[in-house]
Amino acid sequence: MRAVACVLLVLLVLGLAATVVPLAPPAQPGDATSPWRKTVDGWERAVWLDQYPPAGRVGLHPFLFAAGELILAIGLPVALSKTPAGSKRRRGHSQTADPPPLP
């Protein structure tokens, strides 16, 4: 059980870190963002480099992402387990056998 808790904690920390760490450094202003390029015909406006507005980013809070990971990490093993949720098995005892008498 302790190993499962450690794995869940590691997944939670990795999920939080993935939502906080930026994917790329911000672009530096300079010649690379200029829409003009020198071609064989001289300086031309590079229409293929037109800046389109970036796709809308989902405003998902890191806590919600981590909570979803936690629900999946706990829910999937429970949903995919072979034993029904209501039945508990004891090692070394058959389910049909009577429990041992109390002293």
Jmol script that loads the backbone (N, CA, C; Angstrom):
load data "model"
ATOM      1  N   MET A   1       0.825  -1.185   0.000  1.00  0.00           N
ATOM      2  CA  MET A   1       0.000   0.000   0.000  1.00  0.00           C
ATOM      3  C   MET A   1       0.873   1.254   0.000  1.00  0.00           C
ATOM      4  N   ARG A   2       1.999   1.180   0.700  1.00  0.00           N
ATOM      5  CA  ARG A   2       2.892   2.328   0.766  1.00  0.00           C
ATOM      6  C   ARG A   2       3.493   2.618  -0.613  1.00  0.00           C
ATOM      7  N   ALA A   3       3.779   1.576  -1.376  1.00  0.00           N
ATOM      8  CA  ALA A   3       4.333   1.763  -2.719  1.00  0.00           C
ATOM      9  C   ALA A   3       3.318   2.448  -3.627  1.00  0.00           C
ATOM     10  N   VAL A   4       2.057   2.081  -3.500  1.00  0.00           N
ATOM     11  CA  VAL A   4       1.008   2.706  -4.311  1.00  0.00           C
ATOM     12  C   VAL A   4       0.898   4.181  -3.962  1.00  0.00           C
ATOM     13  N   ALA A   5       0.959   4.504  -2.684  1.00  0.00           N
ATOM     14  CA  ALA A   5       0.885   5.903  -2.261  1.00  0.00           C
ATOM     15  C   ALA A   5       2.078   6.691  -2.796  1.00  0.00           C
ATOM     16  N   CYS A   6       3.258   6.083  -2.803  1.00  0.00           N
ATOM     17  CA  CYS A   6       4.445   6.763  -3.330  1.00  0.00           C
ATOM     18  C   CYS A   6       4.310   7.009  -4.830  1.00  0.00           C
ATOM     19  N   VAL A   7       3.805   6.025  -5.563  1.00  0.00           N
ATOM     20  CA  VAL A   7       3.622   6.185  -7.003  1.00  0.00           C
ATOM     21  C   VAL A   7       2.598   7.280  -7.281  1.00  0.00           C
ATOM     22  N   LEU A   8       1.508   7.293  -6.531  1.00  0.00           N
ATOM     23  CA  LEU A   8       0.496   8.331  -6.711  1.00  0.00           C
ATOM     24  C   LEU A   8       1.065   9.716  -6.403  1.00  0.00           C
ATOM     25  N   LEU A   9       1.870   9.799  -5.374  1.00  0.00           N
ATOM     26  CA  LEU A   9       2.477  11.076  -5.020  1.00  0.00           C
ATOM     27  C   LEU A   9       3.434  11.555  -6.117  1.00  0.00           C
ATOM     28  N   VAL A  10       4.220  10.640  -6.670  1.00  0.00           N
ATOM     29  CA  VAL A  10       5.141  10.989  -7.749  1.00  0.00           C
ATOM     30  C   VAL A  10       4.355  11.452  -8.975  1.00  0.00           C
ATOM     31  N   LEU A  11       3.281  10.751  -9.327  1.00  0.00           N
ATOM     32  CA  LEU A  11       2.450  11.157 -10.462  1.00  0.00           C
ATOM     33  C   LEU A  11       1.827  12.519 -10.233  1.00  0.00           C
ATOM     34  N   LEU A  12       1.394  12.774  -9.035  1.00  0.00           N
ATOM     35  CA  LEU A  12       0.792  14.062  -8.707  1.00  0.00           C
ATOM     36  C   LEU A  12       1.816  15.189  -8.843  1.00  0.00           C
ATOM     37  N   VAL A  13       3.015  14.965  -8.329  1.00  0.00           N
ATOM     38  CA  VAL A  13       4.063  15.984  -8.416  1.00  0.00           C
ATOM     39  C   VAL A  13       4.468  16.203  -9.872  1.00  0.00           C
ATOM     40  N   LEU A  14       4.595  15.134 -10.651  1.00  0.00           N
ATOM     41  CA  LEU A  14       4.946  15.283 -12.060  1.00  0.00           C
ATOM     42  C   LEU A  14       3.855  16.019 -12.829  1.00  0.00           C
ATOM     43  N   GLY A  15       2.611  15.742 -12.520  1.00  0.00           N
ATOM     44  CA  GLY A  15       1.507  16.446 -13.172  1.00  0.00           C
ATOM     45  C   GLY A  15       1.502  17.922 -12.845  1.00  0.00           C
ATOM     46  N   LEU A  16       1.747  18.245 -11.584  1.00  0.00           N
ATOM     47  CA  LEU A  16       1.817  19.649 -11.197  1.00  0.00           C
ATOM     48  C   LEU A  16       3.004  20.347 -11.855  1.00  0.00           C
ATOM     49  N   ALA A  17       4.141  19.665 -11.908  1.00  0.00           N
ATOM     50  CA  ALA A  17       5.321  20.258 -12.533  1.00  0.00           C
ATOM     51  C   ALA A  17       5.100  20.466 -14.026  1.00  0.00           C
ATOM     52  N   ALA A  18       4.399  19.549 -14.676  1.00  0.00           N
ATOM     53  CA  ALA A  18       4.156  19.679 -16.117  1.00  0.00           C
ATOM     54  C   ALA A  18       3.255  20.856 -16.435  1.00  0.00           C
ATOM     55  N   THR A  19       2.386  21.228 -15.523  1.00  0.00           N
ATOM     56  CA  THR A  19       1.505  22.361 -15.795  1.00  0.00           C
ATOM     57  C   THR A  19       2.141  23.689 -15.409  1.00  0.00           C
ATOM     58  N   VAL A  20       3.202  23.677 -14.634  1.00  0.00           N
ATOM     59  CA  VAL A  20       3.834  24.916 -14.189  1.00  0.00           C
ATOM     60  C   VAL A  20       5.030  25.283 -15.060  1.00  0.00           C
ATOM     61  N   VAL A  21       5.800  24.310 -15.493  1.00  0.00           N
ATOM     62  CA  VAL A  21       7.011  24.561 -16.263  1.00  0.00           C
ATOM     63  C   VAL A  21       6.631  25.021 -17.670  1.00  0.00           C
ATOM     64  N   PRO A  22       7.182  26.155 -18.137  1.00  0.00           N
ATOM     65  CA  PRO A  22       6.851  26.607 -19.496  1.00  0.00           C
ATOM     66  C   PRO A  22       7.457  25.676 -20.538  1.00  0.00           C
ATOM     67  N   LEU A  23       6.768  25.526 -21.663  1.00  0.00           N
ATOM     68  CA  LEU A  23       7.237  24.618 -22.700  1.00  0.00           C
ATOM     69  C   LEU A  23       8.384  25.216 -23.514  1.00  0.00           C
ATOM     70  N   ALA A  24       8.353  26.516 -23.756  1.00  0.00           N
ATOM     71  CA  ALA A  24       9.398  27.161 -24.548  1.00  0.00           C
ATOM     72  C   ALA A  24       9.635  28.560 -23.996  1.00  0.00           C
ATOM     73  N   PRO A  25      10.843  29.054 -24.133  1.00  0.00           N
ATOM     74  CA  PRO A  25      11.098  30.420 -23.676  1.00  0.00           C
ATOM     75  C   PRO A  25      10.332  31.409 -24.550  1.00  0.00           C
ATOM     76  N   PRO A  26       9.997  32.580 -24.013  1.00  0.00           N
ATOM     77  CA  PRO A  26       9.293  33.567 -24.821  1.00  0.00           C
ATOM     78  C   PRO A  26      10.146  34.032 -25.993  1.00  0.00           C
ATOM     79  N   ALA A  27       9.504  34.341 -27.090  1.00  0.00           N
ATOM     80  CA  ALA A  27      10.221  34.747 -28.300  1.00  0.00           C
ATOM     81  C   ALA A  27      10.885  36.104 -28.100  1.00  0.00           C
ATOM     82  N   GLN A  28      12.104  36.219 -28.576  1.00  0.00           N
ATOM     83  CA  GLN A  28      12.843  37.470 -28.499  1.00  0.00           C
ATOM     84  C   GLN A  28      12.503  38.324 -29.720  1.00  0.00           C
ATOM     85  N   PRO A  29      12.246  39.612 -29.518  1.00  0.00           N
ATOM     86  CA  PRO A  29      11.986  40.452 -30.686  1.00  0.00           C
ATOM     87  C   PRO A  29      13.259  40.597 -31.503  1.00  0.00           C
ATOM     88  N   GLY A  30      13.117  40.576 -32.795  1.00  0.00           N
ATOM     89  CA  GLY A  30      14.295  40.697 -33.633  1.00  0.00           C
ATOM     90  C   GLY A  30      13.961  40.453 -35.080  1.00  0.00           C
ATOM     91  N   ASP A  31      14.970  40.179 -35.865  1.00  0.00           N
ATOM     92  CA  ASP A  31      14.796  40.012 -37.299  1.00  0.00           C
ATOM     93  C   ASP A  31      14.016  38.746 -37.636  1.00  0.00           C
ATOM     94  N   ALA A  32      14.055  37.752 -36.768  1.00  0.00           N
ATOM     95  CA  ALA A  32      13.386  36.485 -37.064  1.00  0.00           C
ATOM     96  C   ALA A  32      11.877  36.651 -37.154  1.00  0.00           C
ATOM     97  N   THR A  33      11.320  37.664 -36.505  1.00  0.00           N
ATOM     98  CA  THR A  33       9.878  37.865 -36.548  1.00  0.00           C
ATOM     99  C   THR A  33       9.455  38.852 -37.629  1.00  0.00           C
ATOM    100  N   SER A  34      10.396  39.380 -38.387  1.00  0.00           N
ATOM    101  CA  SER A  34      10.089  40.340 -39.442  1.00  0.00           C
ATOM    102  C   SER A  34       9.388  39.633 -40.598  1.00  0.00           C
ATOM    103  N   PRO A  35       8.344  40.250 -41.156  1.00  0.00           N
ATOM    104  CA  PRO A  35       7.634  39.612 -42.274  1.00  0.00           C
ATOM    105  C   PRO A  35       8.344  39.805 -43.613  1.00  0.00           C
ATOM    106  N   TRP A  36       9.486  40.490 -43.643  1.00  0.00           N
ATOM    107  CA  TRP A  36      10.200  40.741 -44.887  1.00  0.00           C
ATOM    108  C   TRP A  36      11.359  39.763 -45.039  1.00  0.00           C
ATOM    109  N   ARG A  37      11.512  39.203 -46.250  1.00  0.00           N
ATOM    110  CA  ARG A  37      12.600  38.266 -46.540  1.00  0.00           C
ATOM    111  C   ARG A  37      13.257  38.667 -47.853  1.00  0.00           C
ATOM    112  N   LYS A  38      14.556  38.472 -47.897  1.00  0.00           N
ATOM    113  CA  LYS A  38      15.297  38.768 -49.118  1.00  0.00           C
ATOM    114  C   LYS A  38      15.247  37.549 -50.021  1.00  0.00           C
ATOM    115  N   THR A  39      14.760  37.729 -51.217  1.00  0.00           N
ATOM    116  CA  THR A  39      14.648  36.639 -52.187  1.00  0.00           C
ATOM    117  C   THR A  39      15.466  37.007 -53.421  1.00  0.00           C
ATOM    118  N   VAL A  40      15.415  36.164 -54.450  1.00  0.00           N
ATOM    119  CA  VAL A  40      16.152  36.451 -55.684  1.00  0.00           C
ATOM    120  C   VAL A  40      15.583  37.666 -56.396  1.00  0.00           C
ATOM    121  N   ASP A  41      14.330  38.010 -56.142  1.00  0.00           N
ATOM    122  CA  ASP A  41      13.700  39.176 -56.758  1.00  0.00           C
ATOM    123  C   ASP A  41      13.838  40.423 -55.896  1.00  0.00           C
ATOM    124  N   GLY A  42      14.570  40.361 -54.819  1.00  0.00           N
ATOM    125  CA  GLY A  42      14.726  41.499 -53.912  1.00  0.00           C
ATOM    126  C   GLY A  42      13.965  41.241 -52.617  1.00  0.00           C
ATOM    127  N   TRP A  43      13.689  42.320 -51.878  1.00  0.00           N
ATOM    128  CA  TRP A  43      12.982  42.186 -50.606  1.00  0.00           C
ATOM    129  C   TRP A  43      11.494  42.046 -50.874  1.00  0.00           C
ATOM    130  N   GLU A  44      10.915  40.975 -50.329  1.00  0.00           N
ATOM    131  CA  GLU A  44       9.482  40.717 -50.496  1.00  0.00           C
ATOM    132  C   GLU A  44       8.856  40.439 -49.145  1.00  0.00           C
ATOM    133  N   ARG A  45       7.592  40.768 -49.100  1.00  0.00           N
ATOM    134  CA  ARG A  45       6.852  40.468 -47.879  1.00  0.00           C
ATOM    135  C   ARG A  45       6.547  38.969 -47.860  1.00  0.00           C
ATOM    136  N   ALA A  46       6.927  38.302 -46.776  1.00  0.00           N
ATOM    137  CA  ALA A  46       6.737  36.850 -46.659  1.00  0.00           C
ATOM    138  C   ALA A  46       5.346  36.569 -46.102  1.00  0.00           C
ATOM    139  N   VAL A  47       4.403  36.321 -46.998  1.00  0.00           N
ATOM    140  CA  VAL A  47       3.027  36.080 -46.541  1.00  0.00           C
ATOM    141  C   VAL A  47       2.920  34.738 -45.819  1.00  0.00           C
ATOM    142  N   TRP A  48       3.846  33.820 -46.091  1.00  0.00           N
ATOM    143  CA  TRP A  48       3.800  32.527 -45.413  1.00  0.00           C
ATOM    144  C   TRP A  48       4.211  32.629 -43.948  1.00  0.00           C
ATOM    145  N   LEU A  49       4.776  33.768 -43.555  1.00  0.00           N
ATOM    146  CA  LEU A  49       5.171  33.962 -42.160  1.00  0.00           C
ATOM    147  C   LEU A  49       4.205  34.849 -41.381  1.00  0.00           C
ATOM    148  N   ASP A  50       3.060  35.172 -41.987  1.00  0.00           N
ATOM    149  CA  ASP A  50       2.090  36.008 -41.279  1.00  0.00           C
ATOM    150  C   ASP A  50       1.739  35.392 -39.939  1.00  0.00           C
ATOM    151  N   GLN A  51       1.710  36.234 -38.947  1.00  0.00           N
ATOM    152  CA  GLN A  51       1.424  35.761 -37.590  1.00  0.00           C
ATOM    153  C   GLN A  51      -0.083  35.605 -37.401  1.00  0.00           C
ATOM    154  N   TYR A  52      -0.502  34.396 -37.268  1.00  0.00           N
ATOM    155  CA  TYR A  52      -1.894  34.128 -36.963  1.00  0.00           C
ATOM    156  C   TYR A  52      -2.052  34.120 -35.451  1.00  0.00           C
ATOM    157  N   PRO A  53      -3.213  34.505 -34.957  1.00  0.00           N
ATOM    158  CA  PRO A  53      -3.388  34.470 -33.503  1.00  0.00           C
ATOM    159  C   PRO A  53      -3.262  33.025 -33.002  1.00  0.00           C
ATOM    160  N   PRO A  54      -2.624  32.835 -31.869  1.00  0.00           N
ATOM    161  CA  PRO A  54      -2.460  31.465 -31.352  1.00  0.00           C
ATOM    162  C   PRO A  54      -3.809  30.863 -30.984  1.00  0.00           C
ATOM    163  N   ALA A  55      -3.871  29.568 -31.099  1.00  0.00           N
ATOM    164  CA  ALA A  55      -5.099  28.859 -30.724  1.00  0.00           C
ATOM    165  C   ALA A  55      -5.376  29.102 -29.245  1.00  0.00           C
ATOM    166  N   GLY A  56      -6.629  29.209 -28.912  1.00  0.00           N
ATOM    167  CA  GLY A  56      -7.000  29.473 -27.523  1.00  0.00           C
ATOM    168  C   GLY A  56      -6.525  28.376 -26.592  1.00  0.00           C
ATOM    169  N   ARG A  57      -5.916  28.775 -25.519  1.00  0.00           N
ATOM    170  CA  ARG A  57      -5.425  27.804 -24.545  1.00  0.00           C
ATOM    171  C   ARG A  57      -6.486  27.603 -23.480  1.00  0.00           C
ATOM    172  N   VAL A  58      -6.698  26.373 -23.127  1.00  0.00           N
ATOM    173  CA  VAL A  58      -7.691  26.054 -22.113  1.00  0.00           C
ATOM    174  C   VAL A  58      -7.188  26.558 -20.774  1.00  0.00           C
ATOM    175  N   GLY A  59      -8.016  27.313 -20.072  1.00  0.00           N
ATOM    176  CA  GLY A  59      -7.622  27.849 -18.781  1.00  0.00           C
ATOM    177  C   GLY A  59      -7.843  26.830 -17.671  1.00  0.00           C
ATOM    178  N   LEU A  60      -7.142  25.726 -17.751  1.00  0.00           N
ATOM    179  CA  LEU A  60      -7.293  24.649 -16.778  1.00  0.00           C
ATOM    180  C   LEU A  60      -6.309  24.865 -15.637  1.00  0.00           C
ATOM    181  N   HIS A  61      -6.818  24.962 -14.445  1.00  0.00           N
ATOM    182  CA  HIS A  61      -5.967  25.161 -13.280  1.00  0.00           C
ATOM    183  C   HIS A  61      -5.175  23.887 -13.014  1.00  0.00           C
ATOM    184  N   PRO A  62      -3.920  23.998 -12.611  1.00  0.00           N
ATOM    185  CA  PRO A  62      -3.108  22.803 -12.349  1.00  0.00           C
ATOM    186  C   PRO A  62      -3.727  21.866 -11.315  1.00  0.00           C
ATOM    187  N   PHE A  63      -4.453  22.422 -10.353  1.00  0.00           N
ATOM    188  CA  PHE A  63      -5.082  21.558  -9.350  1.00  0.00           C
ATOM    189  C   PHE A  63      -6.132  20.659  -9.989  1.00  0.00           C
ATOM    190  N   LEU A  64      -6.890  21.181 -10.948  1.00  0.00           N
ATOM    191  CA  LEU A  64      -7.905  20.358 -11.614  1.00  0.00           C
ATOM    192  C   LEU A  64      -7.254  19.249 -12.428  1.00  0.00           C
ATOM    193  N   PHE A  65      -6.140  19.560 -13.087  1.00  0.00           N
ATOM    194  CA  PHE A  65      -5.426  18.547 -13.845  1.00  0.00           C
ATOM    195  C   PHE A  65      -4.898  17.444 -12.914  1.00  0.00           C
ATOM    196  N   ALA A  66      -4.328  17.844 -11.788  1.00  0.00           N
ATOM    197  CA  ALA A  66      -3.799  16.873 -10.824  1.00  0.00           C
ATOM    198  C   ALA A  66      -4.932  16.052 -10.211  1.00  0.00           C
ATOM    199  N   ALA A  67      -6.078  16.693  -9.951  1.00  0.00           N
ATOM    200  CA  ALA A  67      -7.220  15.956  -9.393  1.00  0.00           C
ATOM    201  C   ALA A  67      -7.720  14.919 -10.395  1.00  0.00           C
ATOM    202  N   GLY A  68      -7.726  15.265 -11.673  1.00  0.00           N
ATOM    203  CA  GLY A  68      -8.119  14.290 -12.697  1.00  0.00           C
ATOM    204  C   GLY A  68      -7.163  13.121 -12.759  1.00  0.00           C
ATOM    205  N   GLU A  69      -5.865  13.395 -12.653  1.00  0.00           N
ATOM    206  CA  GLU A  69      -4.881  12.308 -12.622  1.00  0.00           C
ATOM    207  C   GLU A  69      -5.089  11.408 -11.413  1.00  0.00           C
ATOM    208  N   LEU A  70      -5.374  12.015 -10.281  1.00  0.00           N
ATOM    209  CA  LEU A  70      -5.575  11.236  -9.061  1.00  0.00           C
ATOM    210  C   LEU A  70      -6.810  10.344  -9.189  1.00  0.00           C
ATOM    211  N   ILE A  71      -7.882  10.887  -9.745  1.00  0.00           N
ATOM    212  CA  ILE A  71      -9.105  10.096  -9.930  1.00  0.00           C
ATOM    213  C   ILE A  71      -8.834   8.930 -10.876  1.00  0.00           C
ATOM    214  N   LEU A  72      -8.095   9.181 -11.955  1.00  0.00           N
ATOM    215  CA  LEU A  72      -7.763   8.093 -12.873  1.00  0.00           C
ATOM    216  C   LEU A  72      -6.844   7.063 -12.227  1.00  0.00           C
ATOM    217  N   ALA A  73      -5.866   7.542 -11.463  1.00  0.00           N
ATOM    218  CA  ALA A  73      -4.916   6.615 -10.843  1.00  0.00           C
ATOM    219  C   ALA A  73      -5.588   5.715  -9.815  1.00  0.00           C
ATOM    220  N   ILE A  74      -6.625   6.209  -9.170  1.00  0.00           N
ATOM    221  CA  ILE A  74      -7.330   5.390  -8.183  1.00  0.00           C
ATOM    222  C   ILE A  74      -8.478   4.621  -8.834  1.00  0.00           C
ATOM    223  N   GLY A  75      -9.180   5.270  -9.753  1.00  0.00           N
ATOM    224  CA  GLY A  75     -10.372   4.672 -10.340  1.00  0.00           C
ATOM    225  C   GLY A  75     -10.098   3.536 -11.305  1.00  0.00           C
ATOM    226  N   LEU A  76      -9.055   3.652 -12.121  1.00  0.00           N
ATOM    227  CA  LEU A  76      -8.784   2.600 -13.093  1.00  0.00           C
ATOM    228  C   LEU A  76      -8.447   1.254 -12.453  1.00  0.00           C
ATOM    229  N   PRO A  77      -7.565   1.200 -11.474  1.00  0.00           N
ATOM    230  CA  PRO A  77      -7.312  -0.113 -10.853  1.00  0.00           C
ATOM    231  C   PRO A  77      -8.559  -0.698 -10.185  1.00  0.00           C
ATOM    232  N   VAL A  78      -9.382   0.162  -9.594  1.00  0.00           N
ATOM    233  CA  VAL A  78     -10.611  -0.339  -8.967  1.00  0.00           C
ATOM    234  C   VAL A  78     -11.565  -0.859 -10.027  1.00  0.00           C
ATOM    235  N   ALA A  79     -11.706  -0.126 -11.127  1.00  0.00           N
ATOM    236  CA  ALA A  79     -12.634  -0.523 -12.180  1.00  0.00           C
ATOM    237  C   ALA A  79     -12.160  -1.782 -12.909  1.00  0.00           C
ATOM    238  N   LEU A  80     -10.863  -1.956 -13.018  1.00  0.00           N
ATOM    239  CA  LEU A  80     -10.330  -3.094 -13.764  1.00  0.00           C
ATOM    240  C   LEU A  80      -9.975  -4.292 -12.889  1.00  0.00           C
ATOM    241  N   SER A  81     -10.236  -4.212 -11.591  1.00  0.00           N
ATOM    242  CA  SER A  81      -9.906  -5.339 -10.717  1.00  0.00           C
ATOM    243  C   SER A  81     -10.842  -6.509 -11.008  1.00  0.00           C
ATOM    244  N   LYS A  82     -10.347  -7.710 -10.776  1.00  0.00           N
ATOM    245  CA  LYS A  82     -11.130  -8.906 -11.077  1.00  0.00           C
ATOM    246  C   LYS A  82     -12.047  -9.316  -9.934  1.00  0.00           C
ATOM    247  N   THR A  83     -11.769  -8.859  -8.736  1.00  0.00           N
ATOM    248  CA  THR A  83     -12.637  -9.213  -7.610  1.00  0.00           C
ATOM    249  C   THR A  83     -13.718  -8.158  -7.468  1.00  0.00           C
ATOM    250  N   PRO A  84     -14.948  -8.567  -7.184  1.00  0.00           N
ATOM    251  CA  PRO A  84     -16.013  -7.580  -6.983  1.00  0.00           C
ATOM    252  C   PRO A  84     -15.693  -6.688  -5.789  1.00  0.00           C
ATOM    253  N   ALA A  85     -16.217  -5.483  -5.802  1.00  0.00           N
ATOM    254  CA  ALA A  85     -15.899  -4.503  -4.764  1.00  0.00           C
ATOM    255  C   ALA A  85     -16.414  -4.930  -3.397  1.00  0.00           C
ATOM    256  N   GLY A  86     -17.538  -5.654  -3.333  1.00  0.00           N
ATOM    257  CA  GLY A  86     -18.119  -6.020  -2.044  1.00  0.00           C
ATOM    258  C   GLY A  86     -17.482  -7.236  -1.392  1.00  0.00           C
ATOM    259  N   SER A  87     -16.791  -8.055  -2.160  1.00  0.00           N
ATOM    260  CA  SER A  87     -16.240  -9.279  -1.571  1.00  0.00           C
ATOM    261  C   SER A  87     -14.790  -9.065  -1.183  1.00  0.00           C
ATOM    262  N   LYS A  88     -14.462  -9.552  -0.005  1.00  0.00           N
ATOM    263  CA  LYS A  88     -13.073  -9.490   0.472  1.00  0.00           C
ATOM    264  C   LYS A  88     -12.595 -10.911   0.679  1.00  0.00           C
ATOM    265  N   ARG A  89     -11.415 -11.198   0.180  1.00  0.00           N
ATOM    266  CA  ARG A  89     -10.854 -12.538   0.346  1.00  0.00           C
ATOM    267  C   ARG A  89      -9.744 -12.489   1.370  1.00  0.00           C
ATOM    268  N   ARG A  90      -9.706 -13.518   2.184  1.00  0.00           N
ATOM    269  CA  ARG A  90      -8.606 -13.658   3.135  1.00  0.00           C
ATOM    270  C   ARG A  90      -7.668 -14.723   2.611  1.00  0.00           C
ATOM    271  N   ARG A  91      -6.401 -14.515   2.818  1.00  0.00           N
ATOM    272  CA  ARG A  91      -5.433 -15.509   2.364  1.00  0.00           C
ATOM    273  C   ARG A  91      -5.548 -16.764   3.206  1.00  0.00           C
ATOM    274  N   GLY A  92      -5.550 -17.883   2.521  1.00  0.00           N
ATOM    275  CA  GLY A  92      -5.563 -19.161   3.219  1.00  0.00           C
ATOM    276  C   GLY A  92      -6.951 -19.630   3.626  1.00  0.00           C
ATOM    277  N   HIS A  93      -7.972 -18.852   3.391  1.00  0.00           N
ATOM    278  CA  HIS A  93      -9.325 -19.248   3.756  1.00  0.00           C
ATOM    279  C   HIS A  93     -10.193 -19.285   2.510  1.00  0.00           C
ATOM    280  N   SER A  94     -11.027 -20.263   2.478  1.00  0.00           N
ATOM    281  CA  SER A  94     -11.978 -20.379   1.381  1.00  0.00           C
ATOM    282  C   SER A  94     -13.173 -19.472   1.669  1.00  0.00           C
ATOM    283  N   GLN A  95     -13.833 -18.997   0.623  1.00  0.00           N
ATOM    284  CA  GLN A  95     -14.996 -18.130   0.835  1.00  0.00           C
ATOM    285  C   GLN A  95     -16.187 -18.920   1.373  1.00  0.00           C
ATOM    286  N   THR A  96     -16.246 -20.212   1.102  1.00  0.00           N
ATOM    287  CA  THR A  96     -17.383 -21.005   1.537  1.00  0.00           C
ATOM    288  C   THR A  96     -17.183 -21.584   2.939  1.00  0.00           C
ATOM    289  N   ALA A  97     -15.971 -21.577   3.434  1.00  0.00           N
ATOM    290  CA  ALA A  97     -15.716 -22.168   4.755  1.00  0.00           C
ATOM    291  C   ALA A  97     -16.233 -21.248   5.850  1.00  0.00           C
ATOM    292  N   ASP A  98     -16.657 -21.853   6.959  1.00  0.00           N
ATOM    293  CA  ASP A  98     -17.116 -21.078   8.103  1.00  0.00           C
ATOM    294  C   ASP A  98     -15.908 -20.451   8.790  1.00  0.00           C
ATOM    295  N   PRO A  99     -16.096 -19.277   9.381  1.00  0.00           N
ATOM    296  CA  PRO A  99     -14.971 -18.667  10.092  1.00  0.00           C
ATOM    297  C   PRO A  99     -14.596 -19.504  11.324  1.00  0.00           C
ATOM    298  N   PRO A 100     -13.361 -19.449  11.752  1.00  0.00           N
ATOM    299  CA  PRO A 100     -12.963 -20.250  12.924  1.00  0.00           C
ATOM    300  C   PRO A 100     -13.680 -19.735  14.169  1.00  0.00           C
ATOM    301  N   PRO A 101     -13.969 -20.642  15.104  1.00  0.00           N
ATOM    302  CA  PRO A 101     -14.678 -20.226  16.327  1.00  0.00           C
ATOM    303  C   PRO A 101     -13.796 -19.309  17.181  1.00  0.00           C
ATOM    304  N   LEU A 102     -14.460 -18.402  17.874  1.00  0.00           N
ATOM    305  CA  LEU A 102     -13.739 -17.500  18.756  1.00  0.00           C
ATOM    306  C   LEU A 102     -13.413 -18.226  20.068  1.00  0.00           C
ATOM    307  N   PRO A 103     -12.283 -17.924  20.683  1.00  0.00           N
ATOM    308  CA  PRO A 103     -11.913 -18.629  21.931  1.00  0.00           C
ATOM    309  C   PRO A 103     -12.742 -18.183  23.107  1.00  0.00           C
TER     310      PRO A 103
END
end "model"
wireframe off; spacefill off
backbone 0.3
color backbone group
